[in-house]
Amino acid sequence: MDEQQFKVEKAKARKLRQSQWWKEKIQAGICHYCAGRFPAEELTMDHIVPISRGGKSKRGNLVPSCKKCNVNKKYYTPAEIILREKLGQDIQF
């Protein structure tokens, strides 16, 4: 993904962050990954498929995440996270 596409997707994410749809998602207070409950202001927007890996800033690819899960996820996809946990080590692609 080139730099311009990356900037476009980040701008789309910023716009969606202001939407009623997103506000309702974080008001539920549930992290998509650990299912923990958090105050809305402690949840971050996470791309399931990261922008750097070709993911888009669309409703189907955006989920609320607690900061810990978002940091642990990094640039991995959910399938890669499962693989990383099964192997007990970081993976390289």
BAKE-218891 format. One record per atom (N, C-alpha, C, O): residue in one letter; x, y, z. Coordinates in steps of 0.1 Angstrom, whole numbers, plus 5000, padded with zeros to 4 digits. Example, Ala and Ser with C-alpha at 12.3 -4.5 7.8 and 13.67 -1.06 7.14 Angstrom:
BEGIN
a513249435078a512349555078a513249675078a514249675085s512849785071s513749895071s512950005079s513450115080
This chain:
BEGIN
m500949885000m500050005000m500950125000m501850135008d500650214991d501450334990d501050445001d499950425007e501950545003e501650645013e500350715012e499650745022q499950744999q498750824997q497550735001q496650785007q497550604997q496450525001q496350505016q495250505022f497450495023f497550485037f496850615044f496050605053k497250735038k496650855044k495150865042k494450905050v494650815030v493250815027v492550725037v491450765042e493050605040e492350515049e492450565063e491450555071k493450635068k493550695081k492550805082k491850815093a492350885071a491350995072a489950935073a489050995080k489650825066k488350765066k488150715081k486950725086a489150655087a488950605101a488650725110a487850715119r489350835109r489150955117r487651005115r487051035125k487151005103k485751045101k484850945107k483850985114l485050815106l484150715112l484150725127l483150695134r485350765133r485450775147r484450875153r484050875164q484050975144q483051075149q481651035146q480751105150s481450925139s480050885136s479250825147s479850775157q477950835146q477050775156q477250625157q477250565168w477550555146w477750415146w478950375155w478850285163w480050455154w481250425162w480950455177w481350375186k480250565179k479950605193k479150495200k479350465212e478150435193e477350325198e478250205201e478050135211k479150175192k480050065194k480850075207k480949975215i481450195209i482250205221i481450225234i481950195245q480250275233q479350285244q479050145250q478750135262a479050045242a478749915247a479949875256a479749795265g481149925254g482249905264g482849775263g483549735273i482749705252i483349565251i484449555241i484349595230c485649505246c486749485237c486449365227c486049265232h486649385215h486449285205h487249155207h486849045205y488449175212y489449065213y489348995227y489348865227c489349065238c489348995251c487948985257c487748925267a486949055251a485649065257a485549135270a484549125277g486649205274g486549275287g485749395286g485449445275r485249445297r484449565298r485249685302r486049675311f485049795294f485849915297f485050035295f484050035287p485350145301p484750275298p484950315283p486050275278a484050375277a484150405263a485450485260a486050455249e485850575268e487050645266e488350565266e489450615262e488250445271e489450355272e489550265260e490550185259l488550265251l488550175240l489150255228l488950375226t489950185220t490550235208t489950175195t489250065196m490050235184m489550185171m490650095165m491850135164d490349965162d491349875157d490849825143d489649795142h491749815133h491449755121h491749605122h492849575125i490749525120i490949375121i492149335111i493049275115v491949375099v493149365089v493749505089v493149595084p494949515094p495649645095p495749715081p495849655071i495649845082i495849925070i497149895063i497249885051s498249875071s499549845065s499549705058s500449675050r498549625060r498449495054r497349495043r496849385039g496849605040g495749615029g494349635034g493449635026g494149645047g492849655053g492249795050g493049895048k490949805050k490249925047k489649985060k489349905069s489350115059s488650175070s487150175067s486550275064k486550055069k485150025067k484549965079k485249905087r483249975081r482649925093r482949775095r483149735107g482949695085g483249555087g484649525092g484949405096n485549615091n486949595094n487349675107n488549665111l486449745113l486749825125l486049775137l484849755137v486849765148v486249715160v486849785172v487949835171p486049795183p486649855195p487649755202p487349635202s488649815207s489749725213s490249795226s490449925225c490549725236c491149785248c492649815243c493149755234k493249905250k494649945247k495549825247k496449815239k495449745257k496349625258k496249535246k497249495241c494949495242c494849415231c495249475218c495849415210n495049605217n495449675205n497049675203n497549655193v497649705214v499149695214v499649555212v500649545204n499049455218n499549315215n499249275201n500049195196k498149325195k497849275182k498849335171k499149265162k499349445173k500349515164k499749515150k498649565148y500449465140y500049465126y499649335122y499549305110y499349245131y498949105128y497449095125y496649185129t497048995117t495648965115t495248865127t496048815133p493948855129p493448755140p494048615138p494448555147a494048565125a494548435123a496048425127a496448325132e496848525124e498248525127e498448535142e499348475148i497548595149i497648605164i497448465170i498148425179i496448395164i496148255169i497448165166i497848095175l498048185154l499248105151l500348145160l501048055165r500548275163r501548315172r501448255186r502348215192e500148255191e499948195204e500148045204e500747995214k499747975194k500047835193k501447795192k501947695199l502247875185l503647855184l504447905196l505547855199g503847995204g504548045216g505648145212g506548165220q505648195200q506748285196q506248385185q505148365179d506948495183d506548585173d506748525159d507648435158i505948565150i506048505136i506548615126i506148735128q507148575116q507648665106q507048625092q507048505089f506648715084f506148685071f506848765061f506648755049
